[in-house]
Amino acid sequence: MKTLTKILLSLILLLSWSCSKDEAVLPEGYSANIRGIISPDIFSKLTNTGMKFNPGTNPPDLSGIYVLNPFVLVADWDPNDQSDVGTVCSCNAVVRFTNQSANKQSIHVDLKLGTGSNFTWNGYLSGEGNKFTFFVDWNGTFDGEPAQFVTVISGEISASGLLNYYDAAYIKGKGSNSPNVLVGEFRIRFDHDGFSEPTMVF
């Protein structure tokens, strides 16, 4: 009987070890809402490619508008063609944070890229002190084809402006008629000089 018990305990321990080894886990410091947006696999891919994340449940007050210029690519969409990585883009992008919740963990974000694309999202925040990360999943298009995205924005608020702005967009899914959309591709970029000055104009 003792031998059988030992065998059963060994099997349970082996199964537990196997599951913990195979399953990636999102670190502590992220709410249930955020965990519903970004999987451990996406988190790992973005982190390993240079995206910054700030965990915590007490993000700072982010109300304001900031100029993001110039942008530099850390990773481009096509993993087989990273020739544009390091390219500096003076695209006069602007980000606006409004309607932050009382507990500071949800917020509305508008992102404008010069005279081109405009994006508007309602998402969730992590962070502590002056550092934050914004998370949202949303439906859009990639090269004209339907796709589902995860967007992440990180930075640090200061008395003079926004520091160390990074953003990432990850293709999480696609429509049934989206043959050219490749799930798992992503793009990362950051504000090259590390400082995004405040502005009154969006």
PESULRA-V71517 format. One line per field, one symbol per residue. phi: phi as a letter, one per 30 degrees, with the letter a starting at -180 (. if undefined). A space follows every 50 residues. Layout:
# PESULRA-V71517
phi=???
This chain:
# PESULRA-V71517
phi=.dddddddddddddddddddddcdbdddjbddddddccdeddedddddcj dcbbdkcbdddcelbbdcacdbdcbceddcbcdcdjdcbdchdbcbcbhd dddicbacbcbbchccdbbbbcbbcckbiccbbcbacacabbhiceacbc cbbblbdbdclcchdbbbbbdcabddcbdcdcdjdabbbbdedibcddbc cc
